[in-house]
Amino acid sequence: MILVTGGMAQGKLDYAMSRLGVTDYDDGVVGDTDCIYNLQKAVMNEDFDSRLDEYIMLHPHCVIICDEIGSGTVSYTHLRAHE
């Protein structure tokens, strides 16, 4: 399995297609292709855990792409500089 993660609209899918050979993908769902795009949306489905376990067993060389969710971190030194 290859996990590609990063900020929204940062070219993760383009990277997977050009560098990792992804030609088809499922968007926001655990489907039948060798790539799940927008994993952060698929997590919201009730049967996600069991579906993902089965998916990884059937697609051991899959590519999973997800957005980084959060506001990032800020160093303590940076915060102190603004006091």
TORGUGU-211730 format. One record per atom (N, C-alpha, C): x, y, z; residue in one letter. Coordinates in steps of 0.2 Angstrom, whole numbers, padded with zeros to 4 digits, always signed. Example, Ala and Ser with C-alpha at 12.3 -4.5 7.8 and 13.67 -1.06 7.14 Angstrom:
+0066-0028+0039A/+0062-0022+0039A/+0066-0016+0039A/+0064-0011+0035S/+0068-0005+0036S/+0064+0000+0039S/
REM end
This chain:
+0004-0006+0000M/+0000+0000+0000M/+0004+0006+0000M/+0002+0011-0004I/+0006+0018-0004I/+0001+0023-0002I/+0002+0027+0003L/-0002+0032+0006L/+0001+0039+0004L/-0003+0043+0000V/-0002+0049-0002V/-0006+0054+0002V/-0003+0059+0006T/-0007+0063+0010T/-0004+0070+0009T/-0008+0075+0010G/-0006+0082+0009G/-0011+0087+0010G/-0010+0093+0009G/-0015+0098+0009G/-0020+0098+0003G/-0026+0101+0004M/-0031+0101-0001M/-0028+0104-0007M/-0030+0102-0013A/-0028+0105-0020A/-0021+0105-0021A/-0017+0100-0018Q/-0010+0101-0019Q/-0007+0096-0024Q/-0011+0093-0028G/-0009+0089-0034G/-0008+0082-0032G/-0011+0079-0027K/-0010+0072-0025K/-0012+0067-0030K/-0018+0068-0033L/-0020+0064-0038L/-0016+0064-0044L/-0014+0070-0046D/-0010+0071-0052D/-0003+0067-0051D/+0000+0068-0045Y/+0006+0064-0043Y/+0005+0057-0044Y/-0001+0054-0041A/-0002+0047-0041A/-0003+0044-0048A/-0006+0048-0052M/-0007+0046-0059M/+0000+0047-0063M/+0004+0052-0062S/+0010+0052-0066S/+0016+0048-0064S/+0016+0048-0057R/+0022+0044-0054R/+0021+0037-0052R/+0014+0036-0050L/+0013+0029-0047L/+0009+0025-0052L/+0007+0027-0058G/+0003+0023-0062G/-0004+0022-0061G/-0007+0027-0057V/-0014+0026-0056V/-0018+0028-0062V/-0022+0024-0064T/-0026+0025-0070T/-0034+0026-0069T/-0036+0023-0063D/-0043+0023-0062D/-0043+0024-0054D/-0049+0027-0051Y/-0049+0027-0044Y/-0056+0028-0042Y/-0058+0026-0036D/-0064+0027-0033D/-0064+0034-0028D/-0068+0038-0029D/-0068+0045-0026D/-0073+0045-0020D/-0070+0045-0014G/-0073+0045-0008G/-0077+0039-0005G/-0075+0033-0008V/-0078+0027-0006V/-0073+0022-0007V/-0074+0016-0003V/-0069+0010-0004V/-0073+0006-0009V/-0070+0006-0015G/-0073+0003-0021G/-0069-0003-0023G/-0069-0004-0030D/-0065-0010-0033D/-0059-0008-0037D/-0057-0002-0037T/-0051+0000-0041T/-0045-0001-0036T/-0039+0000-0039D/-0033+0000-0035D/-0031+0006-0032D/-0036+0011-0032C/-0034+0018-0029C/-0041+0020-0025C/-0040+0023-0019I/-0045+0026-0016I/-0043+0034-0016I/-0047+0038-0018Y/-0045+0045-0018Y/-0050+0048-0013Y/-0048+0053-0009N/-0052+0056-0004N/-0054+0052+0001N/-0049+0048+0004L/-0051+0044+0009L/-0054+0047+0015L/-0053+0053+0016Q/-0056+0057+0022Q/-0064+0057+0021Q/-0066+0056+0015K/-0074+0056+0014K/-0076+0049+0015K/-0072+0044+0013A/-0074+0037+0014A/-0075+0035+0022A/-0071+0038+0026V/-0071+0037+0033V/-0078+0038+0036V/-0082+0042+0033M/-0088+0044+0036M/-0093+0038+0035M/-0092+0033+0031N/-0097+0028+0030N/-0097+0023+0036N/-0102+0021+0038E/-0103+0016+0044E/-0099+0010+0043E/-0098+0007+0037D/-0095+0001+0037D/-0088+0001+0035D/-0085+0007+0036F/-0078+0009+0033F/-0073+0004+0036F/-0073+0003+0042D/-0067-0001+0045D/-0067-0008+0042D/-0073-0012+0041S/-0073-0018+0039S/-0072-0018+0031S/-0074-0013+0028R/-0073-0013+0020R/-0066-0011+0019R/-0062-0007+0023L/-0055-0005+0022L/-0051-0012+0023L/-0052-0015+0028D/-0048-0021+0030D/-0049-0026+0024D/-0055-0027+0021E/-0056-0032+0016E/-0052-0029+0009E/-0053-0023+0008Y/-0050-0019+0002Y/-0043-0020+0002Y/-0039-0019+0008I/-0032-0020+0008I/-0030-0027+0007I/-0034-0032+0009M/-0032-0039+0008M/-0033-0040+0001M/-0038-0038-0003L/-0039-0039-0010L/-0034-0035-0014L/-0032-0029-0012H/-0028-0024-0016H/-0021-0022-0012H/-0017-0027-0011P/-0011-0026-0007P/-0006-0020-0009P/-0007-0019-0016H/-0002-0014-0019H/-0006-0007-0021H/-0011-0006-0017C/-0016+0000-0018C/-0012+0006-0017C/-0016+0012-0019V/-0014+0018-0018V/-0019+0022-0014V/-0018+0025-0009I/-0023+0028-0005I/-0021+0035-0004I/-0026+0040-0006I/-0025+0047-0006I/-0029+0050-0002I/-0027+0055+0003C/-0031+0058+0007C/-0028+0065+0009C/-0033+0070+0010D/-0031+0076+0012D/-0029+0076+0019D/-0024+0081+0021E/-0022+0082+0028E/-0028+0086+0031E/-0030+0084+0037I/-0036+0087+0040I/-0033+0090+0046I/-0034+0097+0047G/-0031+0100+0053G/-0028+0107+0051G/-0026+0110+0056S/-0024+0117+0054S/-0016+0118+0055S/-0013+0112+0055G/-0006+0112+0055G/-0003+0114+0062G/+0003+0114+0063T/+0006+0115+0069T/+0010+0122+0069T/+0011+0125+0074V/+0015+0131+0075V/+0020+0130+0080V/+0026+0132+0079S/+0031+0131+0084S/+0030+0136+0090S/+0032+0134+0096Y/+0032+0138+0102Y/+0036+0144+0100Y/+0042+0143+0097T/+0046+0149+0096T/+0043+0154+0092T/+0039+0152+0087H/+0036+0156+0082H/+0030+0160+0086H/+0027+0157+0091L/+0022+0160+0095L/+0025+0165+0099L/+0030+0164+0102R/+0034+0168+0107R/+0036+0175+0103R/+0038+0174+0097A/+0040+0180+0093A/+0035+0185+0092A/+0028+0183+0093H/+0023+0187+0092H/+0020+0190+0098H/+0024+0189+0104E/+0021+0192+0110E/+0023+0199+0111E/
REM end
